[in-house]
Amino acid sequence: MDIKQGKIYKIVFYLHSLSSVNISVSLASSDGLRTLVITNIM
């Protein structure tokens, strides 16, 4: 996937939990050495 600055990306996941959780999503470079973006979901 080619990540472009300024674009909007849709992240889809399903979660089932009996208690509240904190979730963050990050997109990393293909070699895993650079975090391109990170955001908190919940």
QUITAPE-V638615 format. One record per run of one state. SS is the DSSP state (H for helix, E for strand, C for the rest). FROM is the first residue (numbers start at 1). LEN is the number of residues. If there is no record, write none. Layout:
<<SS	FROM	LEN> <SS	FROM	LEN>>
//
This chain:
<<C	1	23> <E	24	5> <C	29	6> <E	35	6> <C	41	2>>
//
